[in-house]
Amino acid sequence: MNVAFIPVRGGSKSIPLKNIKLICGKPLVYWTIKAACACEYIDKVYIATDNIKIRETVEQFKNEEDAICSKVVVIERSAESASDNASTEYAMLEFAEKYEFDNIVLIQATSPLLKSSDLSKGFEVFAEKETDSVLSVVRQKRFLWKNNVNGFAYATNYDIFNRPRRQDFDGYMVENGAFYISSKDGLINSQNRISGNIKAVEMEEDTFFEIDEPDDWVIVEALMKENGMDTYNNSLTIPEIKIFLTDCDGVLTDGGMYYSENGDELKKFNTRDGMAFKLLKEKGIITGIITGENVELNKRRAHKLKLDMLVCGCMDKETAVKRIAKEHGVDLKNVAYVGDDINDLNVIKLVGFSCCPADALPQIRKAAGYITESKGGEGVIREIVERWFQDM
């Protein structure tokens, strides 16, 4: 049996919880899971994590996209194997002690450009005679230099008097960290991810980049977009928006209900959304809140934001949105709506541009055209406006 092993820990320092941070509309780890599950040579895909948020996120999209993630099994990894000083081999050996398999492919979640075809090619090479291990590489055509003991530089991979043209230069192979294949016996005996007779599988040049630092994130996301890997976020085409409406709790707030010692109800709004509504109004877009609540706090917030309308105590948002569009002579395809809960679902399906926060209900996330990276109360409207409306 061939298994994929994807270790994802919660202790990333440069990009906190980067393995579940959205990239091109999905958590980072989703992309390697998708590639592994689509590989015909892989029987099970194990996600090993020490973090409850990562576990919940993987379980969530596993349940939502069962057809894609049917091979996924989420397992615990020890705190020791997820520490800053522990090697990946430590986690692999810990896994090997507990689970049965014949061969293992270690996949790094930080390589979202990995394709199922890359993994298939890896297993096909692994099956070749006398091959013990396989790793992924990228061919680089760069001229390498080093300093000698006297501090003078010299070329290490070409003759300076016979500089080759790029098309005639073989270059050199670099590990891109995407995947490593070995047998269980090979892993245990060598205590290493690769050993014995090793072969390399070349991947596309773009896959040279791994996500370790924030700058890597920007580069890799741009490459993913070029490769058409957006799920819905950037590939979405939206009509001209004339009315922008939103729910309140769970979108403009975190959905929490706070009470003072005197019993006063409190809510936390994000100031960044205020600037977003200002930008919308400057573009001549009608703005408003539609909420099932009828409380003074929402009225004060709507007044401060200088919104065009506030519909309170609304139990039928679909009818309300239809009425608003009709009153302003606007087609529903030119209406945008942001919601997070079940009473927003009909409107999400109704309007021309629908959005929801990252922590919206599963049904809402599935139906919405755009899911923000922000959770409710974290500047959801600001993110939407900056991403979709700045250049309109």
N, C-alpha and C positions, 0 to 999 in steps of 0.2 A: 504494500500500500504506500502510495506517495502522499505526503502531507506538506502543506505550506505552514510555516511558522512566522507569524508577524508580531514581534514584541513591541508594545507601545506603553511607555511609562508616563506617569503624570508629572515627573520632576524636571521637565525641560526649563532651563534657566533663560535662554535667549528669547524664546517665544513661549510663554506660559501655555500649557495644555495645547501645544501646537498640533498634536495628532488628531484633535477634534475641532480645530479651528477651520472655519469654512474657506475653501479655496475653489473657485469656479462653481460655487453653489452647493458644495458637499464637503463634509468633514475630510480633512487630509487623508486619513486612513481609509476612507471609502474607496479611493481610486485604486490602491493596491489590492484591496479586498476584491474589488470588481474584476481586476485583471486575473487574480488567482482563481477565483470561482469560475471564470470563463475558460480556463485552461483545461483541456480534456485529459491531461495526464495527472491532474491533482484530484485526489479523492476527498480530502478534508482540508479546511482552512482554519487554523487555530490562531485566535487573537489572544495573546497573553498580556494581561495588564494588572497593575497594582492599584488602579484609580477607579473609584466608583462612577465618576462622571463619564470617563471613557467607556466603561462597561455599559452604562445606560445608553450612551449615544450609539454604540455599535448595535446593541440589542434593539434599539429603536428603529434604525434604518434597516436592520435585518428583518424585522417584522413587517415594515412597510414595503420592502422590496424583496419579498421572499423568492421570487423567480431568479433574481440576480444573486442573492446571498444564501442560497439553500445549503451550501457546503460549510457555512460559518459555524464555528464553535468558540464561544468566549470562555476563557479559562483564567484562573488566578495565577499570578506570579508572585513570588515572595518579595518582601521588602529588600532582602539582601540582593536579589538579582536585579532589582530596579534602582539600586543606589547609584550615586554618581561615579563610584569607583569600580563597579562591577562590569565585567566584559559581557559582550553579547553571548559569547560561548558559555558563560556561567548560566545564563537563562536557557540556552539551548540544551545544555546537559541536564539541567533541572527538569526540563520538559521530557527529555529522553528517558529519565528514570521512571516517569509516571505513565507514559503513553506508548502504545504499541504502533510501530510503523516500520517500513522497510527503508524508505528514502525520505529525505527532508530537504525542502528548499527554504532557506532563510530569505525572507523578503523584508526590505526596509521600507517602512511607511513614508519615509522622507523622499521617496522616488516616485511621485505620482504619474510620471510620464511612462512608467512601465506598462507594457501591453501584454495581453495573454499570449500573443504570437511570440514574444520574446521568451516567455516561460516555456512554451511548447518547444521552441528551438533548443532551449537549454536542456530539456529532458531528452530530446532526440540525440543530442550530442553526448549526454550522459550515458545513453544506452550503447554508445559505440564501444568497440572492443578495447579492453584494457584501460578504460577511463574510470577514474575513481572519484573525481570531483569536477565541477564546472563553476565558473564565475562569470559575471557579466562585465564587459569592458566597453570603452569608447575609444575609437582611434583618433588620436590627436596629431595634427601636423604642425608642430612647433619646433623651433630650433632651441635645444637645451644647452645651457652653459653652467660651468662650475668654476670656483676659484681654486687654484693650486695652493700649496703650502706657502708660497711667496706672495700670495694675494693677487696673482695674475689670472685673468679669466681665460677659459678655453672651452671650445665647443665639444660636446659629448656625443652628439648623434648625427653629425655631418662634417664634411670637409669644407672649411671656410674658403678654400680655393676652387671648390667645385660645388657651389651652392645649388642644390637641386630645385627645380621648379615644383610648385605644389603638386601638380598633377603627376609628377614623376617620383614623388617622395612617399615612401611607405609610412613614415611617421612612427608612432609608438602607441602601445595600448595602455590605457589608464583604467583602473578599477572605478566604476561609477557607483558601486555600493548598492545596486538595485537588487541583485539576488545571488545566492550561492547554493549549489546543490551538492549533497553528499549522501552516502548511505548512513544508516544508524550506526552500524559497526565502525565505519570510518570516523564518524564524529566521536564516538566513545573512545576508540583506541588512540586517536590522535589528540583528543581534547581540543580540536580545532574545527572551524567551519569548512575548511577544505584541506585535503591532504592527498598523498599518493600521486598518481598521474593526473595532472590537472589540465583541463582544456578551457579555453576562453570563448565566449559567445559575444560577438560584437553587436551593440545596440546603436541606435541612431545618435548622431552627434549631440542633439539637444539634451539627451539624457545624461550628459556629463554633470549637470547640476543636481545637487542634493539640497534639501531645505534644512539648513542648520542655523542660519542667521536671518534677520528681517530682510536684508537685501536679496538673499536667495529667494525668498518668498515672492518678491516683486518680479524677479526674472522668470521663475518657474511658472507663475500664474499667467504671465504674458505668453509664454511658450505654449501652455495648455490651451489658451484661447486661440492661438494661431492654428493649433492642431484640432480645433473644433470640439474641445472637451468640456465646454460649458454645458451645464445641465439645463438651465433656463435663464440664468441671471443676465449674461451679456448677450446671448443670442436672441433674447426676447425683443420683438418689435412692438412698440406701443403706439397707439393712435395719438392724435392731438388731444391733450387733456384740457378740459374746460372747467371741470368741477373735481375738487380733491376732498374726499370725505374720510373720516377715520373714527374708529371706536375710541373710547377713552381708557378704561381700565385694562391693563395688559398690553397696551400699545403706548399711550402717552405716560402711563405709570407702570410699575412693576407688578401690578395686580394685588399688591399687599394692602391690608386694611390696618391702619395704625391708630391707636387711641391714646389720648393724653390721660393723666390722672383724673381729670375732670370729666372724662367720657367723651371728649371732643374727637371726632373722626378726622384723621390726617391722611394725606396722600403725598407721594413724592413724584414730582414732575421733573423732566429733564430740560434745562434751560436751552440746550442746543436745538430742541424742536422749535423754540420760539423764532429763531433766525430762519429756520426752514420755512415756516409759514409766511414769514415776511418776504422771502424770496419768491414763493408761489404767488403771493398777492401782487408783487411787483411785475409779474408776468401776466397779470390779468386773470389768474385762475381763481375761481370761487372756492372758498374753503369752509369747512364745517366739521362739527363733531356730532355723531349720532350715538347715543348711549342709552342703555336700559335703565340707568340710574336717574334719579331726580334730586340731586343734592346741590347745595350752595357752592361747594368747592369747585365742581365742574363749571358752574356758571361764572365764577370768578376767574377761573383759568381761561375760559373761552373769551371773556371780556378783555383780559390782559393780552391775549394773543391777537385781539382785534379780528376775530374770525367773522365770516359773513353770516353764519348760522350755528345754532346749537339746538339739537333735537333731543330733549330729555325724556326719560320714562318711556322710551320707544320699545315696544314688545314685538313689532313687526318691521324690521329694518328694510326688508325687501320692498314693501309697499312705500315706506318713507323715501327711499332712494328713487324709486320710480316717480313719486310725486314731485320731488325736488328737481329731477331732471326735466320733467314736463313743464314745471313752472318757469324754468329758465330757458326752455326751448333747446335743450341739449340732448343729443342722442346718448343712450346708455353706453355706447362704445367709447364715448368721450369723457366717461366718468372713471375716476380712480378711487379705490377704497382700500383701507387698511384695517384688518381685523384679526382677532386671535382665538375667538371662542366659537362654540357651536352655533350661537345665534347670529354669527356673521357669515355662516357658510353659504346661504342662498345669495347674499350680496356678492361674496367673493366669486361665485359662479356667474353672476349677472353682468358685472361691469366690464369695461374694456381693458382695464389695468388693475389687477388685484395684487395685494401684497400682504405679508404677515411677518411678525417677529420670529426670531429663531426658536423661541420657546412656545410658539403657538401649538394648539392641539394637532395631533397627527393628521386628522381629516382636513384641517385648514391648510397645513403645510402641503399636503398632497394636491389640494385644489388651487392654491395660490400661484400666480404667475411668477412672483419674486419673493424669496425668503431672505430677510435681512440677516446680516451677521450679528447685528445687535439684538439683544433680548428686550422685552418690554421695559420701558422706563430708561433705556440706555441710549436714547437718541435715535429711535427707529425712523421717525419722519425725516430727521436730518440726513441720515444715510440714504434714504430713498431719493430725496431731493438732490443731493450731491451726485448721486450715481445716474439719475435719470432725467433730471429737469434743468441742470445747470446750463446745458447747451441748447435747450429748446427755445 
